């Protein structure tokens, strides 16, 4: 029986299939047509043609964030690869598994100046955990396995492979096969670390739990809730981990505030012990909750945290989060440790903001009203992606979240314009759930071309544009610090006509009551792309700053 020949690109696709890849996001170019063709020959992988490589990288990043399996994006050499860079860096700083693959010029011209050739490996190295060039087909199984393995390790992140054009086309050994995937070992905490943790907790007067996105990665939400209930202590989350404890739970404080005087931060002011679970300082500046650097900290995560004078760890428990919490809970159950925390005022103040805003019928709409109406319409397990800007501050603070990975916020790189393409990745990860992307008008226009991709792929998606015709967060910052603003205002197209030009359904809110009706209609449609424009009154931003600046709570 004759052995079927294959090239490097086909071998690489076999390896992607072996890794369980279902979607590859990207744009073909002259130097990667064999790889794209091999993907299209696959019965296990679907190629999602995007309208910009940046969009492809954000789709892959969100897909990886929701599934736990690396999202994959591809591009050609030079400008195509450079366009991938933002989403790759975003994945790395958000600890999201992603594998980026790009073409490169042939080996016969890499030694000299050549058309569209730059040193891509050097470019990707600072924003990935692994960046290499494939020099021979023989190395493909090992390099692909390594790229995926590193991307999914204890601190997930991005990896990158560059494939020269002539290597992609070269014949591969017909006997070459993907490498087997070894199971990931579960590391256990030491008994001495658990004993020290119990003693630190027993000696505390006002402990508090800070839950980061590592809780989500390791599916440890129930353990966090159990620990909170056992000790009767409050839980605050980072922006990235909203939902790891339901906002309906009596011990839930919401997210750590975006400024020093936000409500949740008062709980940290009186705390003497922070039990940080799955937290990394890239998610949130610890200076805001430990300004004097005097609090004891128990750090429970898969990796040791970087050095920070405001995150001076008293005890590191470096092991898998689930068995670490299970062991800690078991040891605490043998003790009589129980705290009398009283934090209902914080929850009441958040609820008061929402209730006050919900009653408004003003146009432009109050941010609080938009958040309240969005929450009222959507189901607990619907997925909301929140873009960077003033919209993020209002949604992060006030959008009540009940399940993990149902309110996605980027707080690593905090780039703009990730949510519109990211929504496609979310819908492909969870096709049976409603996906809504919320963004400012500035963010919307940066990647709006991916509306065509969503329509072509027949995805049901809802995009909500908070419109104020400016870069609202920067205007907010300028007005706070300079008492005036410059170069932040712009014009917009007619978003309804713009949506319709793609074949999407466009809506524009003219009265406050319209928004809830339009959002319900868009969600209930179950098909098509729906774009709702909501004029928002960002004068509330400075009112919020003034209120928080004068807020003091004694708990």
Secondary structure, 3 states (H helix, E strand, C coil): CCCCCEEHHHHHHHHHHHCCCCEEEECCCHHHHHHHHHHHHCCCCEEEECCCHHHHHHHHHHHHHHHCCCEEEEECCCHHHHHHHHHHHHHHHCCCCEEEEEEECCHHHCCCCCCCCCCHHHHHHCCCCEEEEECCHHHHHHHHHHHHHHHCCCCCCEEEEEEEHHHHHCEECCCCCCCCCCCCCCCCCCHHHHHHHHHHHHHCCCEEEEECCHHHHCCCHHHHHHHHHHHCCCEEECHHHCCCCCCCCCCEEEECCCCCCCHHHHHHHHCCEEEEECCCCCCCCHHHCCCCCCCEEEEEECCCCCCCCCCCCCEEEECCHHHHHHHHHHHHHCCCCCCCCCCHHHHHHHHHHHHHHHCCCCCCEEHHHHHHHHHHHCCCCCEEEECCCHHHHHHHHHCCCCCCCCEEECCCCCCCCCHHHHHHHHHHHCCCCCEEEEEEHHHHHHCCCHHHHHHHCCCCEEEEEEECCECHHHHHHHHHHCCCCCCCECCCCCHHHHHHHHCCEEEECCCHHHHHHHHHHHHHHCCCEEEEEEEEECHHHHHHHHHHHCCCCCC
